[in-house]
Amino acid sequence: MELPRTITVAGPGPGFTFRIRLQNDANPEVVQGILSRLPLETFCLHVVVAGETIYMPAPSISLGSKNMVERRMGTVYFNTTSQSICFCYGAVTESTKVNQFARVLEEDLPNLIDFGKLVYQETISQKLPKIVPISIRLNGSNAPSASPSLDRQTLTTPIGDWKSVKQIIDRKCEQLRRPEEPDEIKKIRLGAVQTLAGGESSPFQATIFLQGFLSTLGPHVFSRLLSLSEEPGIDLSLMIRQTKVFLLDTFDHFKFLNDLGLKGLDSIGAAYEQAFASLESLDDYRALTDSVRTLIQLYYRWIHLTFPWYLKSDFPGRTDEEVAALPKLEVYNSAENRI
């Protein structure tokens, strides 16, 4: 069966819809992985350090990167470590090469640019961001129909074999991928958290830690554990030991994230650890761990969306010369501050 040459990316309205030309020869693994999962429907986000680029959370498609190129307007790439499909709509301020699998059609670039600007305006420029839906589908097909209703559930997961744990995590991932604010994210955004600084009653500190830990945990720790499991000479027992060292021993990341407001992740961590006993192969390990990684990545996307990026106006940019002319922080001297 011949693969399609182009597919359609649709935002909230015809003016934000554009087609992308697939690079079947240059990056067949990613292209076929994406085609096998169409239609995809989720929400769109804007990068904060890479320039004018928008992206959408994606399922696991590939752990490898084949077609590494420099970015420019119209580049469409799969970010392997963070499981996202990205679209460059303008200037790029990062030098790292990316795993390109498609390009936006030249005649559709104006719609991409308008869509990128819309996502920027409605997300990281707003005190109260909006959810901007996005979908990818085959040309000529209608937008994805609404997903079957999924019961709202907590992440209180019974201990069981790894397949049953994975099934529950995958179901939660389907909930989080939908363009609808999860209840736990709403609570964090509106301040219903108990982790505080001193006697303060502010969710700001918890939000900062969530952004920092999730941005490292999913794209880097989990992704690299999965990559390491593919290395020659690695066996299952060693991968389980390394996973415990990175995620559970001494400092339990799942319990910490639960304390920060992602309720139920402590149970997921416990179930994940218990499920190690039922793993029989590295393939089993990768299947289970990839589901946990996807869950963490999706929580990271929601925290990124609701993070108070509007505070950037309180941190003006300056030149090196301007900084040199400003004073350094003073050292507190108790003798000078006596009454």
C-alpha positions in Angstrom: 0.0 0.0 0.0 1.4 3.4 -1.0 1.9 5.8 1.8 0.2 9.2 1.6 2.5 12.1 0.6 0.7 14.7 2.6 -1.6 14.9 5.7 -3.6 17.7 7.3 -3.0 19.5 10.5 -6.1 21.3 11.8 -6.4 24.0 14.4 -9.6 25.6 15.7 -10.9 26.8 12.4 -10.1 26.7 8.6 -7.8 29.6 8.9 -5.5 27.6 11.1 -5.4 24.4 9.0 -2.4 23.5 6.9 -0.9 20.5 5.1 2.4 18.8 5.7 4.5 16.9 3.1 5.8 13.7 4.6 9.5 12.7 4.1 8.9 9.0 3.7 12.4 8.2 2.4 14.3 10.4 4.9 12.5 9.3 8.0 10.3 6.3 7.4 10.1 5.1 11.0 8.6 8.3 12.3 6.3 8.8 9.3 4.9 5.3 9.6 4.6 5.6 13.3 2.5 8.8 13.0 0.4 7.4 10.2 -0.4 4.3 12.3 -1.9 6.5 15.0 -4.1 8.8 12.9 -6.3 10.6 13.6 -4.5 12.3 16.5 -6.4 14.9 18.5 -5.0 16.8 21.5 -4.0 20.4 22.5 -1.3 22.7 21.2 1.5 24.5 23.2 4.1 27.1 22.5 7.8 26.7 23.2 9.5 29.2 25.6 13.2 29.2 24.6 13.3 27.9 21.0 11.7 30.8 19.2 8.6 30.7 17.1 7.5 27.0 17.4 4.4 25.3 18.5 4.0 21.6 19.4 1.5 18.9 20.4 1.9 15.9 22.7 2.2 12.7 20.8 2.2 9.0 21.6 5.5 7.0 21.6 6.5 6.7 17.9 10.3 6.2 17.9 13.2 6.2 20.3 15.7 6.9 17.5 16.5 10.1 15.6 17.4 9.7 11.9 16.9 12.8 9.9 18.7 15.4 12.0 18.6 18.9 10.4 18.7 22.6 11.4 15.3 24.2 11.9 13.7 26.8 9.7 10.2 28.0 9.0 8.0 25.2 7.9 10.1 22.4 9.5 8.0 19.6 11.1 9.8 17.4 13.5 9.4 14.7 16.1 11.0 15.5 19.5 12.0 12.0 20.5 12.8 12.6 24.2 9.7 14.7 24.9 7.2 12.8 22.7 6.0 15.8 20.8 5.3 16.8 17.2 6.7 20.3 16.5 6.0 23.0 13.9 8.4 25.9 13.3 6.4 28.9 12.1 9.1 31.6 12.3 12.5 32.5 13.8 14.4 29.8 15.7 16.6 30.6 18.7 18.0 27.1 19.5 20.9 25.6 17.7 20.2 21.9 18.4 19.3 19.9 15.3 15.9 18.2 15.1 14.5 15.0 13.8 12.5 16.2 10.7 9.9 14.0 9.1 7.8 16.6 7.1 7.6 20.1 5.8 4.6 22.5 5.7 3.5 23.1 2.1 4.7 26.5 0.9 1.2 27.7 0.0 0.0 26.8 3.5 2.7 28.7 5.4 0.5 31.7 6.1 -2.0 29.5 7.9 0.8 28.0 10.0 2.1 31.4 10.9 -1.4 32.6 12.0 -1.8 29.4 14.0 1.5 29.9 15.7 0.7 33.4 16.6 -2.7 32.3 18.0 -1.2 29.7 20.2 1.4 32.2 21.5 -1.3 34.8 22.3 -3.7 32.3 23.9 -1.2 30.4 26.0 2.1 31.8 27.3 1.0 35.5 26.9 -2.2 35.1 29.0 -2.6 35.2 32.7 -5.4 32.7 32.2 -4.4 30.5 29.2 -6.9 28.9 26.9 -6.7 25.3 25.5 -6.1 25.4 21.8 -7.2 22.2 20.1 -5.1 20.6 17.3 -5.6 17.4 15.2 -3.7 15.5 12.5 -5.6 13.5 10.0 -5.5 12.1 6.5 -6.4 14.5 3.8 -10.1 14.5 2.9 -11.2 13.0 6.2 -13.2 14.8 8.7 -11.8 16.0 12.0 -11.5 13.2 14.6 -14.8 12.3 16.2 -15.1 12.8 19.9 -13.4 10.0 21.9 -15.6 7.6 23.8 -16.4 8.8 27.2 -13.8 7.9 29.7 -14.7 7.6 33.4 -12.9 10.1 35.5 -10.6 8.1 37.7 -7.8 8.8 40.2 -4.5 7.1 39.8 -5.1 4.8 42.8 -3.8 1.7 41.1 -4.1 -1.8 42.6 -0.9 -3.8 42.7 -0.8 -6.4 39.9 1.1 -7.8 37.1 2.8 -5.3 34.7 0.2 -5.6 32.0 -2.7 -4.6 34.3 -0.7 -1.7 35.6 0.1 -0.6 32.1 -3.5 -0.8 31.1 -4.6 1.6 33.8 -1.8 4.0 33.1 -2.6 4.0 29.3 -6.3 4.7 30.1 -5.2 7.7 32.2 -3.0 8.9 29.4 -6.0 8.9 27.0 -7.8 11.2 29.5 -4.8 13.6 29.8 -4.4 13.8 26.0 -7.8 15.2 25.5 -8.2 19.0 25.1 -10.0 19.3 28.5 -8.3 20.6 31.7 -7.9 17.6 34.2 -9.3 18.1 37.7 -5.9 17.7 39.3 -4.4 20.4 37.1 -7.3 22.7 37.9 -6.7 22.3 41.6 -3.0 23.1 41.2 -3.7 26.1 39.1 -6.1 27.5 41.5 -4.0 26.9 44.6 -5.4 23.7 46.2 -2.0 22.4 47.2 -0.5 21.8 50.7 3.2 22.1 49.9 4.2 25.6 51.0 7.1 27.8 51.9 7.1 28.8 55.6 3.6 29.9 56.5 2.6 31.1 53.0 -0.5 29.9 51.3 0.7 30.2 47.7 0.8 27.4 45.0 3.7 29.3 43.2 6.5 27.2 44.7 4.8 23.9 43.9 4.2 25.1 40.3 7.9 26.0 40.0 9.0 22.6 41.2 6.5 20.8 39.1 7.7 22.6 36.0 11.3 21.8 36.8 11.0 18.2 37.8 8.6 17.2 35.1 10.6 18.8 32.4 13.6 16.7 33.4 11.9 13.5 34.5 10.0 12.7 31.3 12.2 13.9 28.5 15.5 13.0 30.1 15.4 10.4 32.9 12.7 8.1 31.5 13.7 8.6 27.8 17.3 7.8 28.6 16.4 4.8 30.6 14.5 3.5 27.6 17.4 4.2 25.3 19.8 2.5 27.7 17.7 -0.6 27.7 18.5 -1.0 24.0 22.2 -1.1 24.5 24.1 -4.4 24.0 25.0 -6.2 27.2 22.1 -4.7 29.2 19.9 -7.2 31.0 16.6 -6.9 32.7 17.9 -7.1 36.3 20.3 -4.2 35.6 17.7 -2.0 34.1 15.3 -2.6 37.0 18.1 -1.7 39.4 19.1 1.4 37.6 15.4 2.5 37.4 15.0 2.1 41.1 18.2 4.1 41.7 17.1 7.0 39.4 13.4 7.1 40.4 12.7 5.4 43.7 15.6 4.8 46.1 16.4 7.5 48.6 14.2 10.1 46.9 10.9 8.8 45.5 10.0 11.1 42.6 6.4 9.8 42.5 5.7 10.6 46.1 7.3 14.1 45.6 5.1 14.8 42.6 2.1 13.6 44.6 2.9 16.0 47.4 3.1 18.8 44.8 -0.5 18.2 43.7 -0.5 15.3 41.2 -2.5 13.1 43.4 -2.3 9.4 42.8 1.2 9.4 41.4 2.5 7.9 44.7 0.2 4.9 44.0 1.4 4.7 40.4 5.0 4.7 41.6 4.3 1.9 44.1 2.5 -0.2 41.4 5.3 0.4 38.9 7.9 -0.9 41.4 5.8 -3.9 42.3 5.2 -4.7 38.7 8.9 -5.2 38.1 8.6 -8.7 39.7 6.3 -9.8 36.8 8.5 -8.6 34.0 10.0 -11.4 31.9 12.0 -9.5 29.3 13.4 -6.1 28.3 10.5 -5.7 25.9 8.2 -6.0 28.9 10.3 -3.4 30.7 10.1 -1.0 27.8 6.4 -1.4 27.3 5.6 -0.7 31.0 8.2 2.1 31.4 7.1 3.8 28.2 3.6 4.1 29.5 4.8 5.7 32.7 7.0 8.0 30.7 4.0 9.1 28.6 2.0 9.8 31.7 4.7 12.0 33.1 5.1 13.8 29.7 1.4 14.6 29.6 1.4 16.0 33.1 4.4 18.1 32.1 2.4 19.5 29.1 -0.5 20.5 31.3 1.8 22.2 33.8 3.6 24.0 30.9 0.2 25.3 29.7 -0.8 26.6 33.1 2.6 27.8 34.2 2.6 31.7 34.9 4.7 32.6 31.9 3.1 36.1 32.0 5.5 36.9 34.9 8.2 37.3 32.2 7.3 41.0 32.1 8.9 41.3 35.5 12.2 40.0 34.2 13.3 42.5 31.5 16.1 41.7 29.1 19.3 43.7 29.5 22.7 44.0 27.7 26.0 42.9 29.3 26.9 46.6 29.7 23.6 47.4 31.4 24.1 44.6 33.9 27.7 45.7 34.6 26.4 49.1 35.7 23.9 47.7 38.2 24.8 46.7 41.8 25.2 43.2 43.0 23.2 41.7 45.8 24.1 43.1 49.2 25.2 40.9 52.1 23.0 41.0 55.1 24.7 42.5 58.2 22.9 42.0 61.4 24.9 44.7 63.2 23.7 47.3 60.7 20.1 46.2 61.2 19.9 46.4 65.0 17.3 48.7 66.5 
